[in-house]
Amino acid sequence: MLAEQHKEKFKQDFPGLSKQLDDSPITYLDNAATSLKPRAMVEALQEYYLGVSTNIHRGKHYAIEEVSNRYEQARYKVAELIGCHGNEVVFVRNTTEAINLVAAGLELTPEDNLVVFSDSHHSNMLPWLSQGNTQFVKFGAQGEIDWEHYQNLLQTSPRVVAITYCSNVTGVYIPLEKMVKLAKQAGAIVLVDAAQSVPHRRINVTDLNIDFMAFSAHKMLGPTGIGVLYGRQEYLQQLKVNHLGGGMVDWVELGDYRLRKIPHRFEAGTPHIAGAYGLSAAIDYLNQLGFDNLEQEDKAMGSYMLEQALQRDYLQVINPDPGLDRGAVISLSIAGMENLDDFARVLSDSFGIMCRNGHLCAQPYIDAVGQGQVLRASAYFYTSTADIDKFFSSLDDIAGMLL
């Protein structure tokens, strides 16, 4: 794990770590929802907005060319991060839009079989439900994957297999290489929801033979409002374009139009230009930390959180298997309490701890393995073990009062 004294220095980079509630410092444990933002990223946004904040690709004057170059440099920085070509990176608003773009663009039919995991975020579930014959991979009582059921579903010749690499509920990473290989052997197009994994681990889409991958900037130190769809060139070429307008055409006549080449044909209208600046700065920050360090920290914090939770009889961990590949996300049911609004409110208002409660946009999964709402704590590299200790000791105090 990163040294605790090193984490203290992050307060200089992340102003959010120094925020207070009623003169007490806050403890931020909602990183699976969105991460805090470093000064370098915010300064990149300001660089665009306080400069000649022109549009991109809309003319030949100097400012347009300068801003357009920075925008495209961000695209190639993403490509380098995930191991693909620059024209395979499409900028979108978020992971949700990326998956919807694919689900709608593949022009699926009601007869097409689609395999989806039942622990998926709604963003990797609802777009497929609306498009084809969606079949869900079952899970065991503790939330573990039913491998036999997954392989049985692959025998139905699915058109698409939509995989969530890391669950936003459990923090468990599935064996991605194995699952992609099995899906490809079944002849499926493979989409990976990497929203929870790209902030912590380097994924090479070419080495893994992934066809589509989606993630958001705001979970990896970047701004809200910009995300990434990776698509293999051959599939992006075939994908139907559903948003039409300025910037995505080469030529327009009254009766016809000609699309631009990929990826620009999918980026209609004025994009989040400042967001591309910010995403670029966020990637620089993470690269400086090193993804080996980020992955080790993610695993270490996940193990520590699980260890603390399993010591408490009144807590039920969603998928508590200590032998799994686990990141720094943990979701907890509390015995005898289906609604955890009061728990979360007391944690916030009395202890300054910011975490998430509810169904976490994964309601079918939580309804199947939990006891109502869950409480989720999620850490990032700037989270200290003292923060985790405070969270669990505060839970003990609140449980003593409410249970």
C-alpha positions in Angstrom: 0.0 0.0 0.0 1.0 3.6 -0.5 2.6 5.0 2.7 0.2 6.9 4.9 2.5 9.9 5.0 2.4 9.9 1.2 -1.4 10.0 1.3 -1.2 13.1 3.5 0.5 14.9 0.7 -2.4 14.3 -1.6 -4.4 16.9 0.3 -2.3 19.5 -1.6 -3.4 18.0 -4.9 -7.0 17.3 -4.0 -8.7 20.2 -2.3 -11.8 18.0 -1.7 -9.8 16.1 0.9 -9.6 19.2 3.1 -13.3 20.0 3.1 -15.1 20.1 6.4 -18.6 19.6 7.7 -19.4 21.5 10.9 -15.7 22.2 11.4 -14.8 18.5 11.2 -12.9 17.0 8.3 -15.0 14.8 5.9 -14.1 11.3 5.0 -14.9 10.6 1.3 -15.8 7.0 0.7 -18.0 7.3 -2.5 -15.3 6.9 -5.1 -17.1 4.2 -7.0 -19.7 6.8 -7.8 -17.2 9.5 -8.7 -13.6 10.3 -7.7 -12.3 13.5 -6.3 -10.5 15.9 -8.6 -6.8 17.0 -8.6 -5.8 20.6 -9.1 -3.9 19.7 -12.3 -7.2 18.4 -13.9 -9.1 21.5 -12.9 -6.3 23.7 -14.2 -6.6 22.0 -17.5 -10.3 22.9 -17.7 -9.4 26.5 -16.9 -6.8 26.5 -19.6 -9.5 25.9 -22.2 -12.2 28.1 -20.7 -9.9 31.0 -19.9 -8.1 30.8 -23.2 -9.6 31.3 -26.7 -12.3 28.7 -26.1 -13.2 28.1 -29.7 -14.8 25.1 -31.2 -12.9 22.2 -32.9 -12.6 21.1 -36.5 -14.8 24.1 -37.7 -12.3 26.2 -39.7 -8.7 27.1 -40.2 -7.8 29.9 -37.9 -5.0 29.5 -35.4 -7.1 29.0 -32.2 -9.3 26.3 -33.9 -6.2 24.4 -34.9 -4.6 24.7 -31.5 -7.7 23.5 -29.6 -8.4 20.8 -32.2 -4.9 19.5 -31.8 -5.3 19.3 -28.0 -8.7 17.6 -28.4 -7.2 14.9 -30.7 -4.1 14.6 -28.4 -6.5 13.6 -25.6 -8.0 10.9 -27.9 -4.6 9.4 -28.6 -3.7 9.5 -25.0 -6.7 7.4 -24.3 -5.7 5.1 -27.1 -2.3 4.7 -25.6 -3.8 4.0 -22.2 -6.0 1.1 -23.4 -3.8 -0.2 -26.3 -5.8 0.6 -29.4 -5.7 2.9 -32.5 -6.7 6.6 -32.1 -9.6 6.2 -34.6 -11.1 3.5 -32.3 -11.7 6.0 -29.5 -15.1 7.8 -29.5 -15.7 10.6 -27.0 -19.2 10.4 -25.5 -20.8 11.8 -22.4 -20.4 8.8 -20.1 -20.4 5.0 -19.9 -24.2 5.0 -20.2 -24.2 6.8 -23.5 -21.3 4.6 -24.8 -23.3 1.4 -24.2 -26.5 2.8 -25.6 -24.6 3.8 -28.7 -23.5 0.2 -29.3 -26.8 -1.4 -28.3 -28.7 0.8 -30.7 -26.1 0.9 -33.4 -25.8 -2.9 -33.8 -29.4 -3.0 -35.2 -30.3 -6.0 -33.1 -33.5 -7.9 -33.6 -35.8 -9.4 -30.9 -34.5 -12.8 -32.0 -30.9 -12.0 -31.2 -29.7 -13.6 -28.0 -27.8 -11.3 -25.7 -25.9 -12.5 -22.6 -25.7 -10.1 -19.7 -24.6 -10.5 -16.1 -27.2 -10.0 -13.4 -24.9 -8.0 -11.2 -24.5 -5.4 -14.0 -25.1 -1.7 -13.5 -28.4 -0.6 -15.0 -26.3 1.1 -17.7 -25.1 -2.3 -18.9 -28.5 -4.0 -18.5 -31.3 -1.7 -19.7 -29.9 -0.9 -23.2 -29.7 -4.7 -23.9 -33.2 -5.4 -22.5 -34.6 -2.9 -24.9 -32.9 -4.4 -28.0 -33.0 -8.2 -28.0 -33.6 -11.5 -26.2 -31.6 -10.8 -23.0 -30.5 -13.7 -20.9 -28.9 -13.1 -17.5 -26.0 -15.1 -16.0 -27.1 -16.5 -12.7 -25.2 -16.0 -9.4 -25.0 -18.0 -6.3 -26.4 -17.1 -2.8 -23.2 -15.2 -1.9 -23.1 -13.3 -5.2 -20.6 -15.5 -7.0 -20.7 -16.2 -10.7 -22.4 -19.5 -11.8 -19.8 -20.5 -14.4 -21.8 -23.5 -15.6 -24.8 -21.3 -16.4 -22.5 -18.8 -18.2 -21.2 -21.6 -20.4 -24.7 -22.9 -21.0 -25.8 -19.5 -22.2 -22.9 -19.3 -24.6 -24.3 -22.4 -26.3 -27.3 -20.3 -27.5 -25.0 -18.5 -30.0 -25.4 -15.1 -28.5 -25.0 -12.1 -30.8 -23.5 -10.0 -27.9 -22.0 -10.8 -24.5 -21.9 -7.7 -22.2 -19.4 -8.1 -19.4 -18.9 -6.0 -16.3 -15.2 -6.3 -15.4 -15.5 -5.0 -11.9 -18.8 -4.9 -10.0 -19.8 -1.5 -8.6 -21.5 -3.4 -5.8 -18.9 -5.9 -4.6 -15.7 -4.6 -6.1 -14.9 -8.1 -7.4 -13.0 -8.4 -10.7 -14.0 -11.3 -12.9 -11.4 -13.3 -14.9 -11.8 -11.1 -17.9 -9.4 -12.8 -20.3 -11.1 -16.2 -19.7 -14.6 -14.8 -20.1 -13.8 -12.9 -23.3 -12.1 -15.9 -24.8 -15.2 -18.1 -24.1 -17.5 -15.5 -25.5 -15.4 -15.1 -28.7 -15.3 -18.8 -29.2 -19.1 -18.8 -29.1 -19.0 -16.2 -31.9 -20.3 -13.3 -29.9 -19.5 -9.6 -30.0 -18.0 -8.7 -26.6 -18.6 -5.4 -24.8 -16.9 -4.6 -21.5 -18.2 -2.2 -19.0 -14.9 -0.9 -17.5 -16.2 2.1 -15.6 -15.0 0.6 -12.2 -11.8 -0.9 -13.5 -10.0 1.6 -15.8 -9.4 4.0 -12.8 -7.4 1.2 -11.1 -6.0 -1.2 -13.7 -4.5 -1.0 -17.2 -6.6 -2.9 -19.7 -5.2 -3.7 -23.2 -8.2 -4.1 -25.4 -6.1 -5.5 -28.3 -4.4 -8.2 -26.3 -7.7 -9.2 -24.7 -9.5 -9.3 -28.1 -12.3 -7.0 -26.8 -14.7 -5.5 -29.4 -16.2 -2.6 -27.4 -15.3 -1.1 -24.1 -16.9 1.8 -22.2 -15.8 4.0 -19.3 -16.2 7.5 -17.8 -13.7 10.2 -17.0 -15.3 11.2 -13.7 -14.4 8.0 -12.0 -10.7 8.4 -12.8 -10.0 11.9 -11.6 -11.5 13.5 -14.7 -14.5 15.8 -15.2 -18.1 14.8 -15.5 -19.7 14.9 -18.9 -17.1 13.0 -20.9 -16.6 9.3 -21.4 -15.0 6.9 -23.8 -16.3 4.2 -26.2 -13.6 2.0 -27.6 -14.7 0.1 -30.7 -12.7 -2.2 -32.9 -12.4 -0.5 -36.3 -14.4 -3.2 -38.2 -17.3 -2.9 -35.8 -17.3 0.9 -35.6 -17.5 1.0 -39.4 -20.6 -1.2 -39.3 -22.3 0.6 -36.3 -25.4 2.6 -37.3 -25.1 6.3 -36.6 -28.1 7.5 -34.6 -27.1 11.1 -33.8 -26.9 13.4 -36.8 -25.8 17.1 -37.0 -22.8 19.3 -37.3 -19.3 17.9 -37.3 -20.0 14.3 -38.2 -20.5 14.7 -42.0 -18.1 15.4 -44.8 -20.7 16.7 -47.3 -24.3 17.6 -47.3 -26.8 18.1 -50.1 -30.5 18.6 -49.9 -31.2 15.0 -50.6 -28.1 13.2 -49.2 -25.1 13.4 -46.9 -21.8 11.7 -46.5 -20.5 10.6 -43.1 -17.1 11.4 -41.8 -14.7 8.6 -41.1 -14.6 6.9 -37.7 -14.6 8.1 -34.9 -15.8 11.6 -35.8 -19.1 10.3 -37.4 -20.2 9.4 -33.8 -19.4 12.9 -32.3 -22.2 15.1 -33.6 -22.4 18.7 -32.4 -20.0 20.5 -30.2 -18.3 18.1 -27.8 -17.1 18.5 -24.3 -13.8 20.1 -25.4 -12.7 21.2 -21.9 -13.6 17.7 -20.8 -11.0 16.3 -23.2 -8.4 18.6 -21.7 -9.4 17.4 -18.2 -9.4 13.8 -19.2 -5.9 14.2 -20.7 -4.6 15.7 -17.4 -6.2 13.0 -15.4 -4.5 10.3 -17.4 -1.2 12.1 -16.9 -1.8 12.1 -13.2 -2.6 8.4 -13.0 0.3 7.5 -15.3 2.6 9.4 -13.0 1.4 7.4 -10.0 1.8 4.2 -12.0 -0.9 1.6 -12.7 1.1 -1.1 -10.9 0.9 1.0 -7.8 -2.8 1.8 -8.3 -3.7 -1.9 -8.7 -1.7 -2.9 -5.6 -3.4 -0.2 -3.6 -6.8 -1.1 -4.9 -6.3 -4.8 -3.9 -4.8 -3.9 -0.5 -7.6 -1.5 0.5 -10.2 -4.0 -0.7 -8.7 -6.8 1.5 -8.5 -4.4 4.5 -12.1 -3.4 4.1 -13.3 -7.0 3.8 -11.2 -8.0 6.9 -12.8 -5.2 9.0 -16.3 -6.1 7.8 -16.0 -9.8 8.5 -15.2 -9.0 12.1 -18.7 -7.6 12.7 -21.6 -10.0 13.2 -24.2 -7.4 12.4 -22.9 -6.8 8.9 -23.5 -9.0 5.8 -21.0 -8.5 3.0 -22.3 -8.9 -0.5 -20.0 -11.7 -1.9 -17.6 -12.1 1.0 -15.3 -14.7 -0.5 -11.7 -13.6 0.5 -10.1 -15.6 -2.2 -11.6 -13.5 -5.0 -9.8 -10.7 -7.0 -11.2 -7.8 -5.1 -10.9 -4.0 -5.4 -11.6 -1.3 -2.8 -15.4 -1.4 -2.9 -17.6 -3.1 -0.3 -21.3 -3.3 0.1 -22.9 -4.2 3.3 -26.4 -5.2 4.5 -27.2 -4.6 8.1 -29.2 -7.2 10.0 -32.8 -6.2 10.6 -32.6 -3.0 8.5 -34.0 -2.9 5.0 -33.8 0.9 4.6 -30.4 2.4 5.4 -31.2 6.1 4.7 -30.9 6.9 8.4 -27.6 5.0 8.7 -26.2 7.0 5.7 -27.5 10.3 7.0 -26.0 9.8 10.5 -22.7 8.8 9.0 -22.7 12.0 7.0 -24.1 14.5 9.4 -22.6 13.2 12.7 -19.4 11.6 11.5 -18.6 13.4 8.3 -18.4 10.2 6.3 -19.6 10.3 2.7 -20.7 6.9 1.3 -23.5 5.5 -0.7 -26.7 3.7 0.2 -29.5 2.2 -1.8 -29.6 -0.3 -4.7 -26.6 1.3 -6.4 -28.2 1.1 -9.9 -27.9 -2.7 -9.6 -31.3 -3.3 -8.1 -32.0 -6.9 -9.4 -28.7 -8.1 -8.1 -29.0 -6.5 -4.7 -32.6 -7.7 -4.3 -31.4 -11.2 -5.0 -28.5 -11.3 -2.6 -29.2 -8.7 0.0 -31.8 -7.7 2.5 -33.0 -4.5 1.1 -30.8 -1.5 0.7 -27.0 -1.8 1.1 -24.4 0.6 2.4 -21.3 0.9 0.1 -17.9 2.2 1.0 -15.4 2.7 -1.8 -11.8 3.9 -1.6 -9.2 5.3 -4.0 -5.5 5.7 -3.7 -5.8 8.8 -1.5 -7.9 6.9 1.0 -6.1 6.0 4.2 -6.5 3.0 6.5 -7.5 5.6 9.2 -10.4 6.6 6.9 -11.5 2.9 6.8 -11.1 2.5 10.5 -13.2 5.6 11.1 -15.9 4.2 8.9 -16.2 0.9 10.7 -15.9 2.4 14.2 -18.7 4.9 13.3 -20.8 2.0 12.0 -20.3 0.3 15.4 -21.5 3.5 17.2 -24.5 3.9 15.0 -25.4 0.2 15.2 -25.3 0.4 19.0 -27.9 3.2 18.9 -30.2 1.9 16.1 -30.2 -1.8 16.4 
